[in-house]
């Protein structure tokens, strides 16, 4: 389980952040790229979590 938590932490730490208090930042191309990148990471993390949950369910029902 510690390895799974480490993988999740590594995925989260690779996300890209912007200071949204800067005027006009949300209209920049860089911000939009970061948002798309982060969405991809969140989607991957959700798939990973679903896979882990299904494995746990299968083990519990054996």
mmCIF file as Biopython writes it, N, C-alpha, C and O atoms, coordinates in Angstrom:
data_model
#
loop_
_atom_site.group_PDB
_atom_site.id
_atom_site.type_symbol
_atom_site.label_atom_id
_atom_site.label_alt_id
_atom_site.label_comp_id
_atom_site.label_asym_id
_atom_site.label_entity_id
_atom_site.label_seq_id
_atom_site.pdbx_PDB_ins_code
_atom_site.Cartn_x
_atom_site.Cartn_y
_atom_site.Cartn_z
_atom_site.occupancy
_atom_site.B_iso_or_equiv
_atom_site.auth_seq_id
_atom_site.auth_asym_id
_atom_site.pdbx_PDB_model_num
ATOM 1   N N  . UNK A ? 1  ? 0.823   -1.196  0.000   1.0 0.0 1  A 1 
ATOM 2   C CA . UNK A ? 1  ? 0.000   0.000   0.000   1.0 0.0 1  A 1 
ATOM 3   C C  . UNK A ? 1  ? 0.864   1.255   0.000   1.0 0.0 1  A 1 
ATOM 4   O O  . UNK A ? 1  ? 0.479   2.264   -0.591  1.0 0.0 1  A 1 
ATOM 5   N N  . UNK A ? 2  ? 2.001   1.212   0.639   1.0 0.0 2  A 1 
ATOM 6   C CA . UNK A ? 2  ? 2.887   2.371   0.677   1.0 0.0 2  A 1 
ATOM 7   C C  . UNK A ? 2  ? 3.365   2.732   -0.723  1.0 0.0 2  A 1 
ATOM 8   O O  . UNK A ? 2  ? 3.544   3.908   -1.039  1.0 0.0 2  A 1 
ATOM 9   N N  . UNK A ? 3  ? 3.572   1.719   -1.560  1.0 0.0 3  A 1 
ATOM 10  C CA . UNK A ? 3  ? 4.022   1.969   -2.926  1.0 0.0 3  A 1 
ATOM 11  C C  . UNK A ? 3  ? 2.924   2.690   -3.717  1.0 0.0 3  A 1 
ATOM 12  O O  . UNK A ? 3  ? 3.224   3.583   -4.510  1.0 0.0 3  A 1 
ATOM 13  N N  . UNK A ? 4  ? 1.675   2.318   -3.512  1.0 0.0 4  A 1 
ATOM 14  C CA . UNK A ? 4  ? 0.559   2.968   -4.186  1.0 0.0 4  A 1 
ATOM 15  C C  . UNK A ? 4  ? 0.473   4.426   -3.775  1.0 0.0 4  A 1 
ATOM 16  O O  . UNK A ? 4  ? 0.305   5.304   -4.621  1.0 0.0 4  A 1 
ATOM 17  N N  . UNK A ? 5  ? 0.586   4.686   -2.490  1.0 0.0 5  A 1 
ATOM 18  C CA . UNK A ? 5  ? 0.558   6.062   -2.001  1.0 0.0 5  A 1 
ATOM 19  C C  . UNK A ? 5  ? 1.717   6.876   -2.565  1.0 0.0 5  A 1 
ATOM 20  O O  . UNK A ? 5  ? 1.554   8.059   -2.866  1.0 0.0 5  A 1 
ATOM 21  N N  . UNK A ? 6  ? 2.868   6.264   -2.709  1.0 0.0 6  A 1 
ATOM 22  C CA . UNK A ? 6  ? 4.031   6.948   -3.270  1.0 0.0 6  A 1 
ATOM 23  C C  . UNK A ? 6  ? 3.788   7.299   -4.736  1.0 0.0 6  A 1 
ATOM 24  O O  . UNK A ? 6  ? 4.169   8.380   -5.185  1.0 0.0 6  A 1 
ATOM 25  N N  . UNK A ? 7  ? 3.159   6.396   -5.483  1.0 0.0 7  A 1 
ATOM 26  C CA . UNK A ? 7  ? 2.845   6.659   -6.886  1.0 0.0 7  A 1 
ATOM 27  C C  . UNK A ? 7  ? 1.856   7.821   -6.994  1.0 0.0 7  A 1 
ATOM 28  O O  . UNK A ? 7  ? 2.035   8.712   -7.825  1.0 0.0 7  A 1 
ATOM 29  N N  . UNK A ? 8  ? 0.817   7.814   -6.161  1.0 0.0 8  A 1 
ATOM 30  C CA . UNK A ? 8  ? -0.160  8.901   -6.167  1.0 0.0 8  A 1 
ATOM 31  C C  . UNK A ? 8  ? 0.506   10.236  -5.839  1.0 0.0 8  A 1 
ATOM 32  O O  . UNK A ? 8  ? 0.211   11.250  -6.471  1.0 0.0 8  A 1 
ATOM 33  N N  . UNK A ? 9  ? 1.390   10.235  -4.867  1.0 0.0 9  A 1 
ATOM 34  C CA . UNK A ? 9  ? 2.100   11.447  -4.470  1.0 0.0 9  A 1 
ATOM 35  C C  . UNK A ? 9  ? 2.973   11.956  -5.623  1.0 0.0 9  A 1 
ATOM 36  O O  . UNK A ? 9  ? 3.035   13.158  -5.882  1.0 0.0 9  A 1 
ATOM 37  N N  . UNK A ? 10 ? 3.634   11.041  -6.297  1.0 0.0 10 A 1 
ATOM 38  C CA . UNK A ? 10 ? 4.503   11.404  -7.411  1.0 0.0 10 A 1 
ATOM 39  C C  . UNK A ? 10 ? 3.694   12.026  -8.553  1.0 0.0 10 A 1 
ATOM 40  O O  . UNK A ? 10 ? 4.122   13.006  -9.161  1.0 0.0 10 A 1 
ATOM 41  N N  . UNK A ? 11 ? 2.525   11.450  -8.838  1.0 0.0 11 A 1 
ATOM 42  C CA . UNK A ? 11 ? 1.653   12.005  -9.877  1.0 0.0 11 A 1 
ATOM 43  C C  . UNK A ? 11 ? 1.206   13.408  -9.483  1.0 0.0 11 A 1 
ATOM 44  O O  . UNK A ? 11 ? 1.269   14.331  -10.296 1.0 0.0 11 A 1 
ATOM 45  N N  . UNK A ? 12 ? 0.760   13.575  -8.250  1.0 0.0 12 A 1 
ATOM 46  C CA . UNK A ? 12 ? 0.303   14.880  -7.792  1.0 0.0 12 A 1 
ATOM 47  C C  . UNK A ? 12 ? 1.428   15.912  -7.847  1.0 0.0 12 A 1 
ATOM 48  O O  . UNK A ? 12 ? 1.208   17.050  -8.263  1.0 0.0 12 A 1 
ATOM 49  N N  . UNK A ? 13 ? 2.607   15.525  -7.437  1.0 0.0 13 A 1 
ATOM 50  C CA . UNK A ? 13 ? 3.739   16.457  -7.409  1.0 0.0 13 A 1 
ATOM 51  C C  . UNK A ? 13 ? 4.190   16.870  -8.806  1.0 0.0 13 A 1 
ATOM 52  O O  . UNK A ? 13 ? 4.864   17.889  -8.959  1.0 0.0 13 A 1 
ATOM 53  N N  . UNK A ? 14 ? 3.830   16.097  -9.820  1.0 0.0 14 A 1 
ATOM 54  C CA . UNK A ? 14 ? 4.226   16.463  -11.176 1.0 0.0 14 A 1 
ATOM 55  C C  . UNK A ? 14 ? 3.235   17.429  -11.823 1.0 0.0 14 A 1 
ATOM 56  O O  . UNK A ? 14 ? 3.434   17.841  -12.966 1.0 0.0 14 A 1 
ATOM 57  N N  . UNK A ? 15 ? 2.168   17.793  -11.106 1.0 0.0 15 A 1 
ATOM 58  C CA . UNK A ? 15 ? 1.202   18.754  -11.638 1.0 0.0 15 A 1 
ATOM 59  C C  . UNK A ? 15 ? 1.845   20.135  -11.732 1.0 0.0 15 A 1 
ATOM 60  O O  . UNK A ? 15 ? 2.772   20.461  -10.990 1.0 0.0 15 A 1 
ATOM 61  N N  . UNK A ? 16 ? 1.340   20.922  -12.646 1.0 0.0 16 A 1 
ATOM 62  C CA . UNK A ? 16 ? 1.870   22.265  -12.882 1.0 0.0 16 A 1 
ATOM 63  C C  . UNK A ? 16 ? 0.863   23.284  -12.360 1.0 0.0 16 A 1 
ATOM 64  O O  . UNK A ? 16 ? -0.336  23.173  -12.617 1.0 0.0 16 A 1 
ATOM 65  N N  . UNK A ? 17 ? 1.358   24.272  -11.627 1.0 0.0 17 A 1 
ATOM 66  C CA . UNK A ? 17 ? 0.490   25.262  -11.010 1.0 0.0 17 A 1 
ATOM 67  C C  . UNK A ? 17 ? 0.826   26.667  -11.485 1.0 0.0 17 A 1 
ATOM 68  O O  . UNK A ? 17 ? 1.970   26.975  -11.818 1.0 0.0 17 A 1 
ATOM 69  N N  . UNK A ? 18 ? -0.203  27.513  -11.509 1.0 0.0 18 A 1 
ATOM 70  C CA . UNK A ? 18 ? -0.048  28.917  -11.867 1.0 0.0 18 A 1 
ATOM 71  C C  . UNK A ? 18 ? -0.700  29.767  -10.787 1.0 0.0 18 A 1 
ATOM 72  O O  . UNK A ? 18 ? -1.648  29.335  -10.131 1.0 0.0 18 A 1 
ATOM 73  N N  . UNK A ? 19 ? -0.191  30.964  -10.611 1.0 0.0 19 A 1 
ATOM 74  C CA . UNK A ? 19 ? -0.785  31.900  -9.668  1.0 0.0 19 A 1 
ATOM 75  C C  . UNK A ? 19 ? -1.976  32.567  -10.354 1.0 0.0 19 A 1 
ATOM 76  O O  . UNK A ? 19 ? -1.799  33.465  -11.178 1.0 0.0 19 A 1 
ATOM 77  N N  . UNK A ? 20 ? -3.180  32.130  -10.016 1.0 0.0 20 A 1 
ATOM 78  C CA . UNK A ? 20 ? -4.377  32.634  -10.685 1.0 0.0 20 A 1 
ATOM 79  C C  . UNK A ? 20 ? -4.785  34.030  -10.218 1.0 0.0 20 A 1 
ATOM 80  O O  . UNK A ? 20 ? -5.760  34.588  -10.721 1.0 0.0 20 A 1 
ATOM 81  N N  . UNK A ? 21 ? -4.049  34.601  -9.259  1.0 0.0 21 A 1 
ATOM 82  C CA . UNK A ? 21 ? -4.355  35.968  -8.825  1.0 0.0 21 A 1 
ATOM 83  C C  . UNK A ? 21 ? -3.738  36.997  -9.773  1.0 0.0 21 A 1 
ATOM 84  O O  . UNK A ? 21 ? -4.050  38.184  -9.684  1.0 0.0 21 A 1 
ATOM 85  N N  . UNK A ? 22 ? -2.873  36.553  -10.672 1.0 0.0 22 A 1 
ATOM 86  C CA . UNK A ? 22 ? -2.271  37.456  -11.649 1.0 0.0 22 A 1 
ATOM 87  C C  . UNK A ? 22 ? -3.313  37.776  -12.718 1.0 0.0 22 A 1 
ATOM 88  O O  . UNK A ? 22 ? -3.921  36.880  -13.304 1.0 0.0 22 A 1 
ATOM 89  N N  . UNK A ? 23 ? -3.503  39.053  -12.955 1.0 0.0 23 A 1 
ATOM 90  C CA . UNK A ? 23 ? -4.512  39.479  -13.932 1.0 0.0 23 A 1 
ATOM 91  C C  . UNK A ? 23 ? -4.202  38.922  -15.311 1.0 0.0 23 A 1 
ATOM 92  O O  . UNK A ? 23 ? -3.076  39.021  -15.800 1.0 0.0 23 A 1 
ATOM 93  N N  . UNK A ? 24 ? -5.217  38.334  -15.929 1.0 0.0 24 A 1 
ATOM 94  C CA . UNK A ? 24 ? -5.099  37.835  -17.286 1.0 0.0 24 A 1 
ATOM 95  C C  . UNK A ? 24 ? -4.402  36.497  -17.438 1.0 0.0 24 A 1 
ATOM 96  O O  . UNK A ? 24 ? -4.237  36.024  -18.563 1.0 0.0 24 A 1 
ATOM 97  N N  . UNK A ? 25 ? -3.988  35.870  -16.346 1.0 0.0 25 A 1 
ATOM 98  C CA . UNK A ? 25 ? -3.230  34.607  -16.432 1.0 0.0 25 A 1 
ATOM 99  C C  . UNK A ? 25 ? -4.064  33.501  -17.075 1.0 0.0 25 A 1 
ATOM 100 O O  . UNK A ? 25 ? -3.534  32.664  -17.806 1.0 0.0 25 A 1 
ATOM 101 N N  . UNK A ? 26 ? -5.371  33.499  -16.802 1.0 0.0 26 A 1 
ATOM 102 C CA . UNK A ? 26 ? -6.209  32.412  -17.310 1.0 0.0 26 A 1 
ATOM 103 C C  . UNK A ? 26 ? -6.399  32.473  -18.827 1.0 0.0 26 A 1 
ATOM 104 O O  . UNK A ? 26 ? -6.857  31.503  -19.430 1.0 0.0 26 A 1 
ATOM 105 N N  . UNK A ? 27 ? -6.057  33.587  -19.438 1.0 0.0 27 A 1 
ATOM 106 C CA . UNK A ? 27 ? -6.188  33.710  -20.889 1.0 0.0 27 A 1 
ATOM 107 C C  . UNK A ? 27 ? -4.904  33.338  -21.621 1.0 0.0 27 A 1 
ATOM 108 O O  . UNK A ? 27 ? -4.896  33.282  -22.851 1.0 0.0 27 A 1 
ATOM 109 N N  . UNK A ? 28 ? -3.831  33.085  -20.899 1.0 0.0 28 A 1 
ATOM 110 C CA . UNK A ? 28 ? -2.556  32.791  -21.550 1.0 0.0 28 A 1 
ATOM 111 C C  . UNK A ? 28 ? -2.505  31.356  -22.057 1.0 0.0 28 A 1 
ATOM 112 O O  . UNK A ? 28 ? -3.167  30.466  -21.523 1.0 0.0 28 A 1 
ATOM 113 N N  . UNK A ? 29 ? -1.716  31.153  -23.088 1.0 0.0 29 A 1 
ATOM 114 C CA . UNK A ? 29 ? -1.540  29.819  -23.662 1.0 0.0 29 A 1 
ATOM 115 C C  . UNK A ? 29 ? -0.860  28.898  -22.658 1.0 0.0 29 A 1 
ATOM 116 O O  . UNK A ? 29 ? -1.210  27.722  -22.562 1.0 0.0 29 A 1 
ATOM 117 N N  . UNK A ? 30 ? 0.109   29.421  -21.910 1.0 0.0 30 A 1 
ATOM 118 C CA . UNK A ? 30 ? 0.823   28.609  -20.912 1.0 0.0 30 A 1 
ATOM 119 C C  . UNK A ? 30 ? -0.138  28.056  -19.858 1.0 0.0 30 A 1 
ATOM 120 O O  . UNK A ? 30 ? -0.046  26.889  -19.480 1.0 0.0 30 A 1 
ATOM 121 N N  . UNK A ? 31 ? -1.052  28.892  -19.391 1.0 0.0 31 A 1 
ATOM 122 C CA . UNK A ? 31 ? -2.029  28.459  -18.388 1.0 0.0 31 A 1 
ATOM 123 C C  . UNK A ? 31 ? -2.915  27.349  -18.956 1.0 0.0 31 A 1 
ATOM 124 O O  . UNK A ? 31 ? -3.179  26.354  -18.281 1.0 0.0 31 A 1 
ATOM 125 N N  . UNK A ? 32 ? -3.369  27.521  -20.186 1.0 0.0 32 A 1 
ATOM 126 C CA . UNK A ? 32 ? -4.239  26.535  -20.822 1.0 0.0 32 A 1 
ATOM 127 C C  . UNK A ? 32 ? -3.511  25.202  -21.019 1.0 0.0 32 A 1 
ATOM 128 O O  . UNK A ? 32 ? -4.110  24.138  -20.866 1.0 0.0 32 A 1 
ATOM 129 N N  . UNK A ? 33 ? -2.246  25.261  -21.352 1.0 0.0 33 A 1 
ATOM 130 C CA . UNK A ? 33 ? -1.444  24.039  -21.496 1.0 0.0 33 A 1 
ATOM 131 C C  . UNK A ? 33 ? -1.305  23.338  -20.155 1.0 0.0 33 A 1 
ATOM 132 O O  . UNK A ? 33 ? -1.444  22.118  -20.069 1.0 0.0 33 A 1 
ATOM 133 N N  . UNK A ? 34 ? -1.031  24.107  -19.108 1.0 0.0 34 A 1 
ATOM 134 C CA . UNK A ? 34 ? -0.916  23.521  -17.766 1.0 0.0 34 A 1 
ATOM 135 C C  . UNK A ? 34 ? -2.222  22.872  -17.341 1.0 0.0 34 A 1 
ATOM 136 O O  . UNK A ? 34 ? -2.212  21.791  -16.753 1.0 0.0 34 A 1 
ATOM 137 N N  . UNK A ? 35 ? -3.340  23.515  -17.629 1.0 0.0 35 A 1 
ATOM 138 C CA . UNK A ? 35 ? -4.635  22.958  -17.255 1.0 0.0 35 A 1 
ATOM 139 C C  . UNK A ? 35 ? -4.891  21.644  -17.992 1.0 0.0 35 A 1 
ATOM 140 O O  . UNK A ? 35 ? -5.387  20.689  -17.394 1.0 0.0 35 A 1 
ATOM 141 N N  . UNK A ? 36 ? -4.558  21.585  -19.279 1.0 0.0 36 A 1 
ATOM 142 C CA . UNK A ? 36 ? -4.747  20.352  -20.052 1.0 0.0 36 A 1 
ATOM 143 C C  . UNK A ? 36 ? -3.841  19.246  -19.516 1.0 0.0 36 A 1 
ATOM 144 O O  . UNK A ? 36 ? -4.263  18.095  -19.396 1.0 0.0 36 A 1 
ATOM 145 N N  . UNK A ? 37 ? -2.608  19.594  -19.199 1.0 0.0 37 A 1 
ATOM 146 C CA . UNK A ? 37 ? -1.647  18.635  -18.642 1.0 0.0 37 A 1 
ATOM 147 C C  . UNK A ? 37 ? -2.173  18.076  -17.322 1.0 0.0 37 A 1 
ATOM 148 O O  . UNK A ? 37 ? -2.158  16.864  -17.106 1.0 0.0 37 A 1 
ATOM 149 N N  . UNK A ? 38 ? -2.632  18.951  -16.453 1.0 0.0 38 A 1 
ATOM 150 C CA . UNK A ? 38 ? -3.149  18.532  -15.152 1.0 0.0 38 A 1 
ATOM 151 C C  . UNK A ? 38 ? -4.413  17.689  -15.299 1.0 0.0 38 A 1 
ATOM 152 O O  . UNK A ? 38 ? -4.616  16.746  -14.534 1.0 0.0 38 A 1 
ATOM 153 N N  . UNK A ? 39 ? -5.265  18.015  -16.273 1.0 0.0 39 A 1 
ATOM 154 C CA . UNK A ? 39 ? -6.462  17.210  -16.501 1.0 0.0 39 A 1 
ATOM 155 C C  . UNK A ? 39 ? -6.065  15.796  -16.902 1.0 0.0 39 A 1 
ATOM 156 O O  . UNK A ? 39 ? -6.679  14.827  -16.455 1.0 0.0 39 A 1 
ATOM 157 N N  . UNK A ? 40 ? -5.056  15.674  -17.732 1.0 0.0 40 A 1 
ATOM 158 C CA . UNK A ? 40 ? -4.567  14.354  -18.117 1.0 0.0 40 A 1 
ATOM 159 C C  . UNK A ? 40 ? -4.065  13.570  -16.921 1.0 0.0 40 A 1 
ATOM 160 O O  . UNK A ? 40 ? -4.327  12.373  -16.806 1.0 0.0 40 A 1 
ATOM 161 N N  . UNK A ? 41 ? -3.343  14.239  -16.029 1.0 0.0 41 A 1 
ATOM 162 C CA . UNK A ? 41 ? -2.850  13.573  -14.819 1.0 0.0 41 A 1 
ATOM 163 C C  . UNK A ? 41 ? -3.999  13.154  -13.913 1.0 0.0 41 A 1 
ATOM 164 O O  . UNK A ? 41 ? -3.984  12.057  -13.355 1.0 0.0 41 A 1 
ATOM 165 N N  . UNK A ? 42 ? -5.002  14.028  -13.763 1.0 0.0 42 A 1 
ATOM 166 C CA . UNK A ? 42 ? -6.162  13.680  -12.924 1.0 0.0 42 A 1 
ATOM 167 C C  . UNK A ? 42 ? -6.914  12.499  -13.516 1.0 0.0 42 A 1 
ATOM 168 O O  . UNK A ? 42 ? -7.348  11.607  -12.786 1.0 0.0 42 A 1 
ATOM 169 N N  . UNK A ? 43 ? -7.071  12.488  -14.848 1.0 0.0 43 A 1 
ATOM 170 C CA . UNK A ? 43 ? -7.744  11.360  -15.497 1.0 0.0 43 A 1 
ATOM 171 C C  . UNK A ? 43 ? -6.963  10.068  -15.273 1.0 0.0 43 A 1 
ATOM 172 O O  . UNK A ? 43 ? -7.549  9.027   -14.976 1.0 0.0 43 A 1 
ATOM 173 N N  . UNK A ? 44 ? -5.643  10.137  -15.415 1.0 0.0 44 A 1 
ATOM 174 C CA . UNK A ? 44 ? -4.803  8.950   -15.199 1.0 0.0 44 A 1 
ATOM 175 C C  . UNK A ? 44 ? -4.915  8.475   -13.747 1.0 0.0 44 A 1 
ATOM 176 O O  . UNK A ? 44 ? -4.991  7.275   -13.485 1.0 0.0 44 A 1 
ATOM 177 N N  . UNK A ? 45 ? -4.923  9.409   -12.823 1.0 0.0 45 A 1 
ATOM 178 C CA . UNK A ? 45 ? -5.036  9.056   -11.408 1.0 0.0 45 A 1 
ATOM 179 C C  . UNK A ? 45 ? -6.387  8.414   -11.118 1.0 0.0 45 A 1 
ATOM 180 O O  . UNK A ? 45 ? -6.464  7.467   -10.336 1.0 0.0 45 A 1 
ATOM 181 N N  . UNK A ? 46 ? -7.445  8.913   -11.733 1.0 0.0 46 A 1 
ATOM 182 C CA . UNK A ? 46 ? -8.774  8.308   -11.552 1.0 0.0 46 A 1 
ATOM 183 C C  . UNK A ? 46 ? -8.806  6.883   -12.088 1.0 0.0 46 A 1 
ATOM 184 O O  . UNK A ? 46 ? -9.365  5.992   -11.447 1.0 0.0 46 A 1 
ATOM 185 N N  . UNK A ? 47 ? -8.216  6.661   -13.248 1.0 0.0 47 A 1 
ATOM 186 C CA . UNK A ? 47 ? -8.155  5.311   -13.814 1.0 0.0 47 A 1 
ATOM 187 C C  . UNK A ? 47 ? -7.364  4.396   -12.883 1.0 0.0 47 A 1 
ATOM 188 O O  . UNK A ? 47 ? -7.768  3.262   -12.623 1.0 0.0 47 A 1 
ATOM 189 N N  . UNK A ? 48 ? -6.238  4.894   -12.386 1.0 0.0 48 A 1 
ATOM 190 C CA . UNK A ? 48 ? -5.400  4.147   -11.461 1.0 0.0 48 A 1 
ATOM 191 C C  . UNK A ? 48 ? -6.195  3.779   -10.209 1.0 0.0 48 A 1 
ATOM 192 O O  . UNK A ? 48 ? -6.154  2.634   -9.759  1.0 0.0 48 A 1 
ATOM 193 N N  . UNK A ? 49 ? -6.919  4.752   -9.647  1.0 0.0 49 A 1 
ATOM 194 C CA . UNK A ? 49 ? -7.711  4.500   -8.437  1.0 0.0 49 A 1 
ATOM 195 C C  . UNK A ? 49 ? -8.810  3.473   -8.688  1.0 0.0 49 A 1 
ATOM 196 O O  . UNK A ? 49 ? -9.062  2.620   -7.836  1.0 0.0 49 A 1 
ATOM 197 N N  . UNK A ? 50 ? -9.468  3.542   -9.844  1.0 0.0 50 A 1 
ATOM 198 C CA . UNK A ? 50 ? -10.509 2.566   -10.176 1.0 0.0 50 A 1 
ATOM 199 C C  . UNK A ? 50 ? -9.916  1.169   -10.293 1.0 0.0 50 A 1 
ATOM 200 O O  . UNK A ? 50 ? -10.517 0.195   -9.839  1.0 0.0 50 A 1 
ATOM 201 N N  . UNK A ? 51 ? -8.749  1.072   -10.897 1.0 0.0 51 A 1 
ATOM 202 C CA . UNK A ? 51 ? -8.092  -0.223  -11.055 1.0 0.0 51 A 1 
ATOM 203 C C  . UNK A ? 51 ? -7.728  -0.814  -9.688  1.0 0.0 51 A 1 
ATOM 204 O O  . UNK A ? 51 ? -7.951  -1.999  -9.438  1.0 0.0 51 A 1 
ATOM 205 N N  . UNK A ? 52 ? -7.176  0.008   -8.824  1.0 0.0 52 A 1 
ATOM 206 C CA . UNK A ? 52 ? -6.798  -0.435  -7.472  1.0 0.0 52 A 1 
ATOM 207 C C  . UNK A ? 52 ? -8.050  -0.862  -6.704  1.0 0.0 52 A 1 
ATOM 208 O O  . UNK A ? 52 ? -8.042  -1.890  -6.026  1.0 0.0 52 A 1 
ATOM 209 N N  . UNK A ? 53 ? -9.123  -0.078  -6.807  1.0 0.0 53 A 1 
ATOM 210 C CA . UNK A ? 53 ? -10.363 -0.406  -6.101  1.0 0.0 53 A 1 
ATOM 211 C C  . UNK A ? 53 ? -10.943 -1.728  -6.597  1.0 0.0 53 A 1 
ATOM 212 O O  . UNK A ? 53 ? -11.441 -2.524  -5.801  1.0 0.0 53 A 1 
ATOM 213 N N  . UNK A ? 54 ? -10.880 -1.967  -7.914  1.0 0.0 54 A 1 
ATOM 214 C CA . UNK A ? 54 ? -11.428 -3.220  -8.431  1.0 0.0 54 A 1 
ATOM 215 C C  . UNK A ? 54 ? -10.590 -4.411  -7.987  1.0 0.0 54 A 1 
ATOM 216 O O  . UNK A ? 54 ? -11.129 -5.488  -7.731  1.0 0.0 54 A 1 
ATOM 217 N N  . UNK A ? 55 ? -9.281  -4.227  -7.893  1.0 0.0 55 A 1 
ATOM 218 C CA . UNK A ? 55 ? -8.420  -5.307  -7.389  1.0 0.0 55 A 1 
ATOM 219 C C  . UNK A ? 55 ? -8.738  -5.613  -5.935  1.0 0.0 55 A 1 
ATOM 220 O O  . UNK A ? 55 ? -8.799  -6.780  -5.546  1.0 0.0 55 A 1 
ATOM 221 N N  . UNK A ? 56 ? -8.941  -4.580  -5.130  1.0 0.0 56 A 1 
ATOM 222 C CA . UNK A ? 56 ? -9.285  -4.777  -3.721  1.0 0.0 56 A 1 
ATOM 223 C C  . UNK A ? 56 ? -10.625 -5.493  -3.600  1.0 0.0 56 A 1 
ATOM 224 O O  . UNK A ? 56 ? -10.789 -6.365  -2.747  1.0 0.0 56 A 1 
ATOM 225 N N  . UNK A ? 57 ? -11.578 -5.132  -4.445  1.0 0.0 57 A 1 
ATOM 226 C CA . UNK A ? 57 ? -12.902 -5.775  -4.421  1.0 0.0 57 A 1 
ATOM 227 C C  . UNK A ? 57 ? -12.779 -7.254  -4.792  1.0 0.0 57 A 1 
ATOM 228 O O  . UNK A ? 57 ? -13.383 -8.112  -4.149  1.0 0.0 57 A 1 
ATOM 229 N N  . UNK A ? 58 ? -12.010 -7.541  -5.812  1.0 0.0 58 A 1 
ATOM 230 C CA . UNK A ? 58 ? -11.821 -8.935  -6.231  1.0 0.0 58 A 1 
ATOM 231 C C  . UNK A ? 58 ? -11.168 -9.765  -5.125  1.0 0.0 58 A 1 
ATOM 232 O O  . UNK A ? 58 ? -11.547 -10.915 -4.901  1.0 0.0 58 A 1 
ATOM 233 N N  . UNK A ? 59 ? -10.189 -9.181  -4.438  1.0 0.0 59 A 1 
ATOM 234 C CA . UNK A ? 59 ? -9.527  -9.903  -3.342  1.0 0.0 59 A 1 
ATOM 235 C C  . UNK A ? 59 ? -10.493 -10.134 -2.190  1.0 0.0 59 A 1 
ATOM 236 O O  . UNK A ? 59 ? -10.451 -11.184 -1.549  1.0 0.0 59 A 1 
ATOM 237 N N  . UNK A ? 60 ? -11.363 -9.165  -1.919  1.0 0.0 60 A 1 
ATOM 238 C CA . UNK A ? 60 ? -12.301 -9.271  -0.802  1.0 0.0 60 A 1 
ATOM 239 C C  . UNK A ? 60 ? -13.387 -10.297 -1.073  1.0 0.0 60 A 1 
ATOM 240 O O  . UNK A ? 60 ? -13.932 -10.880 -0.135  1.0 0.0 60 A 1 
ATOM 241 N N  . UNK A ? 61 ? -13.708 -10.525 -2.326  1.0 0.0 61 A 1 
ATOM 242 C CA . UNK A ? 61 ? -14.793 -11.451 -2.656  1.0 0.0 61 A 1 
ATOM 243 C C  . UNK A ? 61 ? -14.312 -12.867 -2.907  1.0 0.0 61 A 1 
ATOM 244 O O  . UNK A ? 61 ? -15.119 -13.741 -3.227  1.0 0.0 61 A 1 
ATOM 245 N N  . UNK A ? 62 ? -13.037 -13.112 -2.773  1.0 0.0 62 A 1 
ATOM 246 C CA . UNK A ? 62 ? -12.492 -14.473 -2.990  1.0 0.0 62 A 1 
ATOM 247 C C  . UNK A ? 62 ? -12.786 -15.356 -1.805  1.0 0.0 62 A 1 
ATOM 248 O O  . UNK A ? 62 ? -12.411 -16.529 -1.800  1.0 0.0 62 A 1 
#
